């Protein structure tokens, strides 16, 4: 796992191979497969580990930075801004989340999916609990906000990392600038809309800013 993590410091998730992982740890691929049934199984384990690391970190940040005396709307804004900044610093987590449904959950057994999904539920419950501590007005909707926060981080991560050809097109034609996303900004705006919209739908009174 440490070797796989080091590899992802050098390359995106899509480029990591089980052959190269085996070579770097000095084992035959067949020996690595005794512990992990596929590359995707390795990456799902890394996703859960990086998610837990982020949860531990963001719990401290929320305690330090969210002012409990502010009105609901202002606390919601603070929450969105802090989550966006924190997730933007955790590029590996965003990269893994972006690949989860389309890549990582394929080429794995039902048992691997069971373990990953059960662990994911526990992690989402942890995040939802943190959201309720600081914006209790979210109530039962905190779980949905927690899940969508990670999904949005993965999606926006992908769109904020354009290909070289796309970057060249943006630079050549300024009218395309609205399509070029800055991850922290886009994520903060999206999470603000998600959290305040959820509060509005649940009937919570959001004080004017």
Secondary structure, DSSP 4 states (H G I P E B T S, - for coil): -HHHHHHHHHS-GGG--HHHHHHHHT--HHHHTTT-SSHHHHHHHHHHHHHHHHHHHHHHHHHHH--TTS-HHHHHHHHHHHHHHHHHH-HHHHHHHHHIIIIITSS--HHHHHHHHHHHHHHHHHHHHHHHHH-GGGGGGHHHHHHHHHHHHHHHHHHTS--HHHHHHHHH-GGGGGG---HHHHHHHHHHHHHHHHHHHTT------
